[in-house]
Amino acid sequence: MSDSSESSGLDGGSVLNRAPCPNCGEPWLRPTQLPGRLRCVNCLSRFELVSQCPNCGEHGTIARMSQTEDLQCQQCGASMLQVA
């Protein structure tokens, strides 16, 4: 059937291309006017991008994030977002 061709282009994460919210899990995180701050449009939670991983303590450089992998620690893979 054509399910495989349809699902490859209609996958929720690839269509929106946004990071999932740490609170509700939906891919609706959007940057706010303040650098390093994000807000979930779905649950209205606010998050701050931190430079030190809350899980392992590894330091990372905060830059303007355009990719979802930039919101994860390069060392352990934990989220670099904290509730603001």
Backbone hydrogen bonds in HBPLUS format (Angstrom, degrees):
<---DONOR---> <-ACCEPTOR-->    atom                        ^
c    i                          cat <-CA-CA->   ^        H-A-AA   ^      H-
h    n   atom  resd res      DA  || num        DHA   H-A  angle D-A-AA Bond
n    s   type  num  typ     dist DA aas  dist angle  dist       angle   num
A0006-GLU N   A0002-SER O   3.11 MM   4  6.28 154.5  2.18 149.7 157.1     1
A0007-SER N   A0003-ASP O   2.86 MM   4  5.92 167.2  1.87 155.6 159.1     2
A0008-SER N   A0004-SER O   3.25 MM   4  6.18 146.0  2.37 136.3 143.7     3
A0010-LEU N   A0006-GLU O   3.15 MM   4  6.18 132.0  2.39 141.4 155.0     4
A0015-VAL N   A0011-ASP O   3.04 MM   4  6.15 155.8  2.10 162.2 169.1     5
A0016-LEU N   A0012-GLY O   3.34 MM   4  6.38 174.3  2.35 148.0 149.7     6
A0017-ASN N   A0013-GLY O   2.85 MM   4  5.53 146.3  1.97 135.8 146.9     7
A0021-CYS N   A0026-GLU O   2.83 MM   5  5.46 156.0  1.89 136.7 141.7     8
A0025-GLY N   A0021-CYS O   2.82 MM   4  4.67 137.2  2.01 126.3 137.8     9
A0028-TRP N   A0026-GLU O   2.89 MM   2  5.65 138.5  2.06 103.5  92.6    10
A0041-VAL N   A0028-TRP O   3.03 MM  13  5.44 165.9  2.05 141.5 142.6    11
A0030-ARG N   A0039-ARG O   2.92 MM   9  5.44 155.6  1.98 140.4 147.6    12
A0039-ARG N   A0030-ARG O   2.83 MM   9  5.44 157.2  1.88 152.9 159.8    13
A0032-THR N   A0037-ARG O   3.05 MM   5  5.72 159.1  2.10 140.6 139.1    14
A0037-ARG N   A0034-LEU O   3.28 MM   3  5.70 148.5  2.38 137.8 134.9    15
A0049-LEU N   A0036-GLY O   2.70 MM  13  4.99 167.3  1.71 160.9 162.8    16
A0038-LEU N   A0047-PHE O   2.88 MM   9  5.13 165.1  1.90 143.1 147.2    17
A0047-PHE N   A0038-LEU O   2.80 MM   9  5.13 165.6  1.82 155.5 155.0    18
A0040-CYS N   A0045-SER O   2.91 MM   5  5.36 162.1  1.94 156.2 162.3    19
A0044-LEU N   A0040-CYS O   2.85 MM   4  4.90 129.7  2.10 128.9 140.2    20
A0084-ALA N   A0046-ARG O   3.02 MM  38  5.47 169.9  2.03 121.4 124.4    21
A0048-GLU N   A0082-GLN O   2.72 MM  34  5.30 156.9  1.77 154.8 163.0    22
A0082-GLN N   A0048-GLU O   2.92 MM  34  5.30 155.7  1.98 144.6 152.2    23
A0050-VAL N   A0080-MET O   2.94 MM  30  5.70 170.3  1.95 170.6 173.1    24
A0060-GLY N   A0051-SER O   2.66 MM   9  5.10 166.1  1.68 163.6 167.4    25
A0053-CYS N   A0058-GLU O   2.89 MM   5  5.30 170.9  1.89 151.7 153.0    26
A0057-GLY N   A0053-CYS O   2.96 MM   4  4.71 138.0  2.14 123.5 134.3    27
A0070-ASP N   A0067-GLN O   3.17 MM   3  5.56 150.8  2.26 107.0 115.3    28
A0071-LEU N   A0068-THR O   3.11 MM   3  5.59 163.0  2.14 113.2 118.6    29
A0072-GLN N   A0069-GLU O   3.30 MM   3  5.52 161.6  2.33 109.7 111.4    30
A0080-MET N   A0071-LEU O   2.84 MM   9  5.43 163.3  1.87 153.7 149.9    31
A0073-CYS N   A0078-ALA O   2.70 MM   5  5.28 158.7  1.75 155.8 163.5    32
A0077-GLY N   A0073-CYS O   2.92 MM   4  4.62 135.1  2.13 118.6 130.4    33
